[in-house]
Amino acid sequence: MRIGIDLLWVRVGICGGTESFIRNLMEGFAEYDADNEYILFAASDNAETFRELSRRNKRIRILKCPTESKSRIKRIAWENTKLDDTAKAEGIDVMFIPVYSMPRVKRKNGIPYVVTIHDIQGLHYPEYFSALRLHFLKKKWDYSTGNAKAVVTISEYVKKDLIEHYPNAKGRTIVIPDPVILDMTDTGEDNIAKFGIKPYEYFYCVSSMLPHKNLATLLRTMTYRKKHVMSRKNLAENLSENAAEYNEKLVLSGVGGAGSPERKKLDEMIEQLGIGDNVIITGFVSDKERNSLYKYCRAFLFPSVFEGFGMPPVEALMAGRPVITTSFEAIREVTKDKAIYVKDSFDEKEWSQKIDSLQGNSGAEDVEAASFPEYSIKEVAEKYIQAFAAAIK
C-alpha cells in the first residue's frame, strides 16, 4: 500500500497530545512496517521536524506542500481544494487524517480516507470554543463520520459518544487506543531534586487548568488534609495544636507558565486556600523530568472528569506508581481497573480517604509496574495498518 498521512495541521509544540500521538504512531510505522510506503503531506513550516523519519526509513517520504500549519485558514483551504487531487497524483491508495478535519473528497478520485477522532469535547464543553470554531468542529465531525471509510476512536467511550451524536458513524467506527511510550532510562533522583522535593514525599499531577480537569478539587483536598490529617497526628502524639507542621506536597506540571492567565488563576486559588507551602508548580518539564516525577511520587493523582483516553494515569501506572483517579468511563476503561477510583470526583474528603488507603501510607514500598501491551507502538501501528488495508478493500 501507498499510505498518505496528512500532517499539515501539526503546529510543532502547540498541538500537545495529538502531536505526541501522531509522532509516536509514525515511530511504529517506521520501526515495524517493512512492506508499505508512507507519503507524509507536511507543511512548509513543519516538514523538517519529520525529516529524521525519512532518513531512517526509505519507505517514508516527505512531500512538502505549499501551505503553513500556523496559518489555519490557508491550511484548511489548501486541504479542502488541493489535498485530494495531490494524493491522486501521488498514487495514494489510502489517506490517513489523524485528526477530525477530513477534507472534502472528490468521488472521481476514489481515494478512501481513514480519520481519527480523539473526542467530541466541544459538544460537552461548548464554552471552551468560539461560536465559529464550534460550528466548524460540528461540520467536520458530521462530514468525517459520513464520508470516511473508517473512523478510528481512541476508546470505547469515544466510540459510543460519537455514534450517539453522529449516527452515521455506526458500522464504520473502530477502536484503536493511543500508543504510549514511556522511557524510564536516565530517571535518577537528581531530576527531581531541582524542584526541592525528595522521593516519595510528594503527590504528582499533570494537568491543564481547564475546568473539566478538576484541579480545584486536588487543591481543596490538600487544604482538607492540612486541617484534618495534622489534627489527627497531633492528637495521636498528644502534641500541642501547633507542634507539628503539615508537610505533604502536591507537585503540578502542565498548568501554564508564569505570567499566563491560567497560572495567575491557579496562584490566586492556592493563596486563598492557604496552601502555598504545600504546592510546587514545575513549569515546563522535559519527558525525562516528567518521567522522574512519575517514578518517585508517593501517588499520582488525576482528578479529570472528561477524557477521550487519559494518558497520564496510564504512564504513571507503567512507571510503577499507585494512581488515584476518578471513575469517569474513559479513564477507568484505559487504566484497566488498575488504579484506585473515587466515586465522587469532587469530594475532597473521599480523595483524602483514598490517599490514606495506600498500602503502608508512605509510598516508598515497591509497586509493580503495570503492563499495557495493547498500547505499544507495535500493537497500535499494526492495528492502523489493518484498518488502512480494510478501507481499500
N, C-alpha and C positions, 0 to 999 in steps of 0.2 A: 504494500500500500504506500501511496504517497500522501502523507498526512500534513495538512496545513494547520498551523496554530496562530490564532490572532493574538498578538502581543502589543498591539498599538495602544491599548488602554493603560499599559503599565507605566505609571509615573513613579520613577525609582525613589524608594524611601518614603513614599507617601501612601501607597495603596495598602500598606500594612499586611494583614493576614492573607489577602487574596494574592499579593505578590509573593509571599512566602510559599503559598500553596502551589502556584504555577512553577516557581523555580525548583521546589522540591520534586514536583511531578516530572519536570523535564530532566532532572538528575536521574530519575528512574528510567525514563526512556533512553537516555544516553548510556546508562550502565547495563541495562538488561535487555534492550531490544536490538538484536543483530540482524533483523530481517526487513524492517520498514524504513522508509525515508521520511524525514521531517523538514518541512519548509516553515521557517519562523517568520511571520509577517511582522516586522518590527518597525518602529517609528525612527525618524532621523535622530531623535534625542535620547533614545534608549537602546539602540541596536548594539552599541559596543559593550553594553553590560551583559549581553548574551554570547559574546564572541568566544569566550572560553569553551562553551559547549561545542561549538562547531570545530574548534581546534582539536578537541579530544575525540570527537566522533565525526567521521567523514560522512555519515548518513544524515547529519544535521546541517542544514544550510540556512543562512540568514538572508532574507530579502528585505532590504531597506526601502520602505515606502515613503513617498513624498508628502508626509504629514508629521505632526508633532504630537506627542502624548499630552504635553502640557496645554495645548490648545484644544480644549474639549469639543467646541463647536466644529472646528475644522476637521478634527479627527473623526467625529461622528458622521460628518458629511462625506468624508472620503470613504469610510467604511461602507456607508449605505449606497454610494454611487459607483465605487471602483473595486471594492474588495472581491466581490463575487466574480466579476469579469477577470480580474487579475489571477484569481485562483484557477479559473478555467484555462487561462493562457499558460499557467504553470503546470497544467496537467494534474491538478489536485484530485485525489479520489474521495477524500472526506475532509471537511473543515471542522476544526475544534475551536469553539468560542468558550474560554474558561470562565466567563462571567455572563451575566444576564443579557447583555446588549447584542443579541444576534442581529446582524444587519439584514437589510432587505435582500431577498434571494430571487434570482431570475430563474423561472421554471425551465427555460430553454437550456440553461447551463447544466442543469441536472445534478448539481453537487449536493450531496446530503450533508447536513450540519448536526453536530453534537454540541449541546450547550450545557454548562454547569450553572445551576442557580444555588447559591450558598444559603440564602434565606430570603424571606419577603418581609423584612423588618419594617419597611415603610407602611405596610398595612396594619401593623400593630403599634407602631410609634410614629404616626404621621407628623407629629410635632417636631421631629428631627429634620424635616425636609421642607424646602420651599414648595409652594403650590405647583410651580412649574416643574421642579425636579420630581416631585411625587407623581405628577401626571405622566412624565416621561418614563419613570420606572414602571408604572402600571401598564402603559402601552407596550413596553418592551417585554414584560412578563407575559402579557397576553399574546404577543406575536411569537415569542420563543416557544411557548407551550403549544401553540397551534401549528407551527411550521417546522420545528426541528424534528429530525428523525428520532433523536433520543435526547431526553432531558435528564441530566445527572443531578441528583441531590446528595448532600453530604451526610445525611442521616435519615432514618425512617420518619423522624418527627417532621423534617422539612418536606419530605415527600407527601406525607399526609396533609400538612398545612397547605402545600402548593395545590394539590388536587382539590382540596376543599374550596379554594378560592378561584382556581382555574381548571375546571373540569376537563378542558382539552388535554391536560397533561396525563390524564388517566390512560394507561395502556402503553405509554411511551416513556414513562419515568422509571429510572433505575437508581439504586442507592450505591454510591461508591464513596467511602469515607475519605477524609483528607489524609494525605501522607504525613506522618510525624517523624521527624528526625531529631534525635537528642544526642549530642556529642558530649559525653561526660569525661572526656580526657582533659587534662590541664584544668581541673576544677579544685585547686587547693584552697586552703583556708585564707591565704593571702588575698584572694579575690573578694573576700567579704570584709576583711579587716579594715579596708579603706572606708567602710560605712560605719565604723565604730561599734561593730557587733561581733559576738563570739558564736561558735557553733551551738545550735540547739537552744539558744536563748532568745529566739525571736520567732514570730509568725510571719509568713510571707504571703503577698498577694500581688498579682499582676492584673491591672485593671485600668480602664479609662474612667472618666468622670461622667459618662452618660448615665442618666437616671436608672436605666434598666440594669446597669452593673451593680447597683445597690450597695455602693461603697459606704454610704452613710450608716448602714446597719453595722458594718465592721467597726466603724468609729464609735458608735453607741455601745457596741459590745466591749470595747476597750474601756469605755467610761464605766460601764456596769461592773466590769471586773476590778477596776481601780477602787470602786466603792465597796464591793461585796467580797471579793477574794481576799483583800488585805484585812478586812474586818474579821473574817473567819480565822485568818492566820494569827492576827493579834490576840484574838480570844483563845485560840488553841495554845498559844505560847504564853498566855497570861501576861501580855505586854501592855504597856500604856497605849493610848489611842494613836500617838504619833511615833511609836517606837520603830515601826517598820515602814519601809517605802515600797510603793508598787513599782516594780522594775521590769515588767513584761514589755516587750517591744513589738510593734507591728511595722514591718518594712513594706513599703509600697513602691512598685515600679509601674511605669506606663501612664501616669496620671497627668502628664503635661509638664513642660519645662517651667523654670522660674520666670515669673512675669506674665505667663499666659493666663487668660481668664479662668480656665479650669483650675489652675494651680492657686490662684488668688481665692477662689471659692473654697477650695479644699483647706487652705491655710486658715481662713476665717472660721470654718467649721471646727477645725482642730482646736483653735484658740477658745472658741465659745464653750467647747466641751471640757477644756482644761486638761488635755492630754498631750500637750506639746512635747513633754519629755518622753513620751511613750510611742511616738510615731516618727519613723525615719523615711524620708522620701528620697529615693536614689537619683531621680532624674533619669536620663537615658542610660541604659546599661547594654553592654555587648552581650552576645549569646553566651560567651564564656562566663561573664559575671552573673547573668541571669541563671544559668545552669548551676553555678556555685551557690547562689542564693536558694535555689531549689534544694540542693544537696544537704545543706546544713540547717535548714529551717526546722523548728520544732514541729510545725504543721503548716501545710499550705491551705489558706482559706480563700474560697471562691464564692462570693455571695450573689452572683449574677442570677437574674430571673428571666433572661431571654438569651438564647444562643441557638445558632444553627448547628454548631458542633461543640465548641468549647475545648480548645486545645490546651490551655494552661493546666487544668487539673489532670489531664492525661499525661502531660510532660512531668508534672510533679510526682505522679504515681510511678512513672517509668524511672524517675530519679530515686525511687525508694523512700519517699516520704509519705506520711499519713495526710490525707486530704479530707477536709470538711467543706461541704458544698451544699447547694440547695437541691431540692427534689425535682427541679424543672426537668421536663420529659427528655429533652435532647441531652442534657448533661448526664442524667442517670443512664441514658442509653449508651453514650460513648465511653463513659467510665466503667461500664460493665458491672455495676454494683460493687466496685472495688473501693469506693470511697465511703465516708461517713456522711449521712444526709440529714439535714434539718427539715422538719415538716413545715414549720412556719418560717419562711425566708427572712421575715422582718423582725423576728423576736430575738432580741439580744440576749435574753435570759436562756433561751434554748441553745443559742450559739455558744454561750459560756458553758453550759452543761455538757455539750459535745466536746468542747476543749478539755474539760475536766475528765471526760471519759477515756481519754487517750491512755493507753497502757503505760503504767509507770509514771505518767504525767510529767516526765522530764524531757521526752523527745529524743534523748540520746541513745535509746535502745535501738538495736538493729531492726530495720524493717525491710522485708524482701521487696526488691524492685518488681513492679507489676510488668507483665508481658502483654503486649498488644501486637501480635504478628500481623493482624489484619490491617494495621496502619503502616506497615513497612513500605518503603518506596517501591520495592519489587512487586509486592502484592497489589498495591494500588495501580501501578503502571500497567501490570498485566490485565487488570480489570478494564482499564480505559482502552487498551488495545483491542480487547474483546468487543467492547462497545463500538469502536470505530469499524471493526470488521462487520458487525451485525448491522450497522447503519448502511453500509454499502450494499449488503445483501437485500 
